């Protein structure tokens, strides 16, 4: 009788341990790049614990990483990223050899299938939403990138930033995490240097500021998108809101001065360059002095 009881207890402990260790097993196998074992683990995991949120993040990571295919290509113009210079017999550059990535459509679709199911089941898992944004950024699908960020902002209003992260743990300072990440996403769009994406920046900025009107960084970045679209009045409106929140922010003051300069308002441009010189760091002060000098000519 004692043996039977012991076996039952061990069996229960083993089952509990297995259920608890799926994510840890996945992490270990993923590091080893053991594809066959990972497929077996994910199949068993989905069959035995379909309501485990880590299943969906793990499957998403597995299929997305498996979808990536490295590619080499030749191009005539110098790439933005590093590339190998190809020369002819005379030493003249004739092309550049660059590396990039392509993605297997079927594996990518499976990855998105898992993360979409995960978000539907666990809408407050911020890591799932940010993971999805990351992949849209990697594949340069900026329309869906934009939509997913806005959907996340909208959800933050519903759940009052009561987010969960990996292993269902709450992140530290969830609202700050949300807003700093959105600022990073805006910077990502800006750094593409693609003017067609300025509208995406504006959509994200306006959707965020609707609910978080006191974020100086997002106000400033959104104003930059309007500035680059030459909508100076709209840019100035966002910058003035930022100035009210922090009247000694050197970046905000410099951008206001620049905006007035572009509008041809010399008086206000000088006023704000002088404020920039007063409140900026040494680099900002030097730039402000140069602009003041030019405007006073």
C-alpha positions in Angstrom: 0.0 0.0 0.0 2.9 2.3 0.8 4.5 1.7 -2.6 1.2 2.5 -4.4 0.8 5.8 -2.4 4.4 6.7 -3.1 4.1 6.0 -6.8 0.9 8.2 -7.0 2.6 11.1 -5.3 5.6 10.8 -7.5 3.4 10.6 -10.5 1.5 13.8 -9.5 4.8 15.6 -8.7 6.2 14.5 -12.1 3.1 15.8 -13.9 3.2 19.1 -12.0 7.0 19.4 -12.8 6.4 18.7 -16.5 3.7 21.3 -16.7 5.8 23.9 -14.9 8.9 23.2 -16.9 7.7 23.4 -20.5 8.9 27.0 -20.8 12.2 26.2 -19.2 12.6 23.2 -21.5 11.8 25.4 -24.5 14.4 28.0 -23.5 17.1 25.4 -23.1 16.3 23.7 -26.4 16.0 27.0 -28.2 19.5 28.0 -27.1 20.8 24.7 -28.5 18.8 25.1 -31.7 17.4 21.6 -31.4 14.7 22.0 -34.0 13.4 18.4 -33.8 13.1 18.4 -30.0 11.4 21.8 -30.1 8.8 20.6 -32.5 8.0 17.6 -30.3 7.9 19.8 -27.2 5.6 22.3 -28.8 3.2 19.6 -30.0 3.0 17.9 -26.6 2.7 21.3 -24.9 -0.2 22.4 -27.1 -2.0 19.1 -26.5 -1.6 19.0 -22.7 -1.6 22.7 -21.8 -3.3 24.8 -24.4 -4.1 27.6 -21.9 -0.5 28.2 -21.0 0.4 31.7 -22.3 4.1 30.7 -22.6 3.1 28.2 -25.3 2.1 31.0 -27.6 5.1 33.2 -27.1 7.4 30.2 -27.4 5.8 28.9 -30.6 5.8 32.4 -32.0 9.6 32.7 -31.4 10.2 29.3 -32.8 8.4 29.8 -36.1 9.6 33.4 -36.6 13.3 32.5 -36.0 12.8 29.5 -38.3 11.3 31.7 -41.0 14.4 34.0 -41.3 16.7 33.2 -44.3 20.0 35.1 -44.7 20.6 36.5 -48.2 23.5 38.0 -50.0 22.9 40.5 -52.8 24.9 42.8 -55.1 24.0 46.5 -55.5 25.5 49.4 -57.3 25.1 52.1 -54.7 26.8 52.1 -51.3 24.4 50.6 -48.7 23.4 52.4 -45.5 24.6 49.4 -43.6 28.1 47.8 -43.9 28.8 46.1 -47.2 31.7 44.4 -48.9 33.2 46.6 -51.7 33.6 44.8 -55.0 36.3 46.2 -57.4 37.4 45.5 -60.9 41.1 44.8 -62.0 41.9 48.5 -61.8 40.6 48.8 -58.3 37.5 50.8 -59.2 34.4 50.0 -57.1 31.8 48.3 -59.3 29.3 47.1 -56.7 28.7 46.3 -53.0 28.0 42.9 -51.6 25.5 43.1 -48.7 23.7 40.7 -46.5 20.0 40.8 -45.7 17.1 38.7 -44.7 14.2 37.1 -46.4 11.3 35.3 -44.6 9.6 32.0 -45.3 5.9 32.9 -45.7 4.5 29.7 -44.3 6.5 29.8 -41.2 5.9 33.5 -40.7 2.1 32.8 -41.0 2.4 30.1 -38.4 4.2 32.5 -36.1 1.5 35.1 -36.4 -1.2 32.5 -36.0 0.2 31.5 -32.6 0.7 35.1 -31.4 -2.7 36.2 -32.6 -4.3 33.3 -30.6 -2.2 34.2 -27.6 -3.2 37.8 -27.7 -6.9 36.8 -28.1 -6.7 34.5 -25.1 -4.4 36.8 -23.0 -5.0 40.4 -24.1 -3.0 41.9 -21.2 0.3 40.1 -22.1 2.3 43.1 -23.2 5.3 40.9 -24.2 3.0 39.2 -26.8 2.0 42.6 -28.3 5.5 44.0 -28.3 6.8 40.7 -29.8 4.3 41.1 -32.6 5.4 44.7 -33.1 9.0 43.7 -33.2 8.4 41.2 -36.0 6.3 43.6 -38.1 9.3 46.0 -37.8 11.8 43.3 -38.8 9.8 42.5 -41.9 9.1 46.2 -42.6 5.3 45.7 -42.5 4.9 49.2 -41.1 1.1 49.4 -41.6 0.5 46.5 -39.3 3.3 47.7 -37.1 1.4 50.9 -36.7 -2.0 49.2 -36.1 -0.6 46.9 -33.5 1.0 49.8 -31.5 -2.3 51.7 -31.6 -4.3 48.6 -30.5 -1.9 48.2 -27.6 -2.4 51.9 -26.6 -6.2 51.3 -26.7 -5.9 48.2 -24.6 -3.9 50.1 -22.0 -6.9 52.4 -21.4 -9.1 49.3 -20.9 -6.8 47.5 -18.5 -5.4 50.7 -16.9 -1.9 49.4 -17.6 -2.4 46.3 -15.5 -0.1 44.4 -17.9 1.6 41.0 -17.6 5.0 39.9 -19.0 6.9 36.7 -19.4 5.6 33.9 -17.1 2.6 36.1 -16.4 4.7 38.4 -14.1 3.7 42.1 -13.9 6.4 44.4 -15.3 7.9 47.2 -13.3 6.4 50.6 -13.9 4.1 49.3 -16.7 2.9 52.7 -17.9 6.4 54.0 -18.2 7.4 50.8 -20.1 4.5 51.3 -22.5 5.3 54.9 -23.3 9.0 54.5 -23.5 8.5 51.6 -25.9 6.2 53.7 -28.0 8.8 56.4 -28.2 11.3 53.8 -29.4 8.9 52.6 -32.0 8.5 56.2 -33.2 12.2 56.6 -33.4 12.4 53.3 -35.4 10.0 54.8 -38.0 12.0 58.1 -38.0 15.3 56.3 -38.5 14.1 54.6 -41.7 14.4 58.0 -43.3 11.4 57.1 -45.3 9.1 60.2 -45.6 6.2 57.9 -46.5 6.2 56.8 -42.8 5.8 60.2 -41.3 2.0 59.7 -41.4 2.5 56.4 -39.4 4.4 58.4 -36.8 1.6 60.9 -36.6 -1.1 58.2 -36.3 0.8 56.6 -33.4 1.7 59.9 -31.7 -1.9 61.2 -31.9 -3.4 57.9 -30.7 -1.0 57.9 -27.7 -1.4 61.5 -26.8 -5.1 61.2 -26.8 -4.8 59.2 -23.6 -1.4 60.3 -22.4 -1.3 64.0 -23.2 1.5 64.7 -20.7 4.3 62.9 -22.4 6.9 65.4 -23.5 9.0 63.0 -25.6 6.0 61.8 -27.7 4.8 65.3 -28.1 8.2 66.3 -29.4 8.6 63.3 -31.7 5.1 63.8 -33.1 5.9 67.4 -33.8 9.0 66.4 -35.7 6.9 64.3 -38.1 4.7 67.4 -38.8 7.8 69.5 -39.1 9.3 67.2 -41.8 5.9 67.4 -43.6 6.3 71.2 -43.5 3.2 71.6 -41.4 4.8 74.1 -39.2 1.7 75.3 -37.4 0.7 71.8 -36.3 4.3 71.1 -35.2 4.4 74.3 -33.2 1.1 73.3 -31.5 2.6 70.1 -30.2 5.8 71.8 -29.2 4.0 74.5 -27.2 2.1 71.8 -25.3 5.5 70.3 -24.5 6.8 73.6 -23.4 4.0 74.1 -20.9 4.8 70.8 -19.4 8.6 71.5 -19.2 9.5 75.1 -20.0 13.2 74.4 -19.5 13.6 71.5 -21.9 16.4 72.5 -24.2 15.3 70.1 -27.0 11.8 71.4 -27.0 12.9 75.1 -26.9 15.4 74.5 -29.8 12.7 72.8 -31.9 10.3 75.7 -31.3 13.0 78.1 -32.3 13.7 76.0 -35.5 10.0 75.9 -36.3 9.7 79.7 -36.0 12.8 80.1 -38.2 11.3 77.9 -40.9 8.0 80.0 -40.6 10.1 83.1 -41.2 9.2 84.5 -37.7 12.7 85.9 -36.9 11.6 87.6 -33.6 10.2 84.4 -32.0 13.1 82.4 -33.5 15.6 84.6 -31.7 13.6 84.5 -28.5 13.6 80.7 -28.4 17.2 80.3 -29.5 18.1 82.5 -26.5 16.1 80.3 -24.2 17.7 77.3 -25.8 21.1 78.7 -25.0 20.0 79.4 -21.4 18.7 75.9 -20.7 20.6 73.5 -23.0 23.8 71.4 -22.5 27.0 72.7 -24.0 26.3 71.3 -27.4 22.9 72.8 -27.5 24.2 76.2 -26.3 26.8 76.2 -29.1 24.2 75.4 -31.8 21.9 78.1 -30.4 24.6 80.7 -30.4 25.4 79.9 -34.0 21.7 80.3 -35.0 21.4 83.6 -33.1 24.5 84.8 -34.9 23.0 83.9 -38.3 19.6 85.5 -37.5 21.2 88.7 -36.4 23.1 89.2 -39.6 
